[in-house]
């Protein structure tokens, strides 16, 4: 998009596009909203750069009581034993019965 350079060799149209692009890219940073300066009559801060104030302690449990349909666990682990050691052994199912063989009677 080279235009005709002026007598001194400067392309004013190209320079205008460059300046416009830079303004679009960096304009919001230059004119963006900044935080207002801290007020000097705030006696609690003292003007120091100390740590922020701690949040207030929680007022109590945020969740309600357990639901009435909640069931407790079958096993509680309170020592070094594994869960598999604490659960009762599962009963095994019997295997399928063998299919009886046909017995041929006669000579055919």
N, C-alpha and C positions, 0 to 999 in steps of 0.2 A: 504494500500500500504506500509505496514511496511517491510523494508528491514532488513537485518541482521545487528544488532548493532555491532559497532567496539568493541575493547577490553575494552575501557573506558565507554561503555554504550551509546554512542552518535550515532544516526542514521544520517549519513552524507547525504544520498539520500533524506530523509525527510526534513532535514534542507535546502538542496539546493532547493527543491520545495517551501518551505516556503519563502525563500529569493527571488526566482524568482517571486512568486505571489505578494509579497510586492513591488517589483520593477515595475511590470506591473501596479499595482494599483496606486502607488504613484510616479512613475517615471515622468509622465508628469507634476506633480506639482513641482517637484524639478528642472527639466531642462527646464521648459516652458519659453517662452519669457516674459520678464518683460519690463515695460515702462522705457525708458531711463531717467536718472536723469535730472532735469531741468537745463537749461544752466544758468550760473551765470552772464553772461553779458546782461541779459534782464533787461533794466532799468524800464520798465513799471510795473513790479510786485513788486520789492523791497524786495523780499524774504519773505514777510509776508504771513500768511495763511488767507488772507481776503476773502470776498465773490467773486464769479466768476463775470466776466464782464457781463454787461447786453447785451442782444441781440439788434441789431439796430432796430429802430422803423420801422413799415411797410411802404412801399413806396406808398401804395394806395390800392384800392379795387383789390382783386385777381380775383373776378368774374366779368364778363362783364355786360353789360346792360341787363335788362330783355328781355326775348325772345318775339318776336312780337306776338306769338300765346298764350301768357299767359293772362289769364283773371283775373281781380280783383275779390275779394270776393263779394258776394251779400250784405253782412251786415258787418259793422264794429262795434266792441264792444269798446266803449270809456267811458262807465260808469258802474254802478253796476248792470245793468239789465242783464237778462239771454238771451242767444241766442234764446231760444224758444219764448221769449216775443218779440223779434225783427223781427222774420220771419213771413210772412203772413200765416194765417191758411190754411191748406190744404183743398181742396174741397173733400167732401166725395162722394164716388161712390154710385149710387143707388143700392139697393138690387135687386135680381132676381125677375122677375114678377112671380106670382103664376101660375101654370099650370091649365087651366080651366078643370073642371070635366065634364065627359061625362054625358049627360042626356039621360036616356033610354026612348024611346017612344014605347009604345005598351006593350003587356002582356007577352011576352016571356021572 
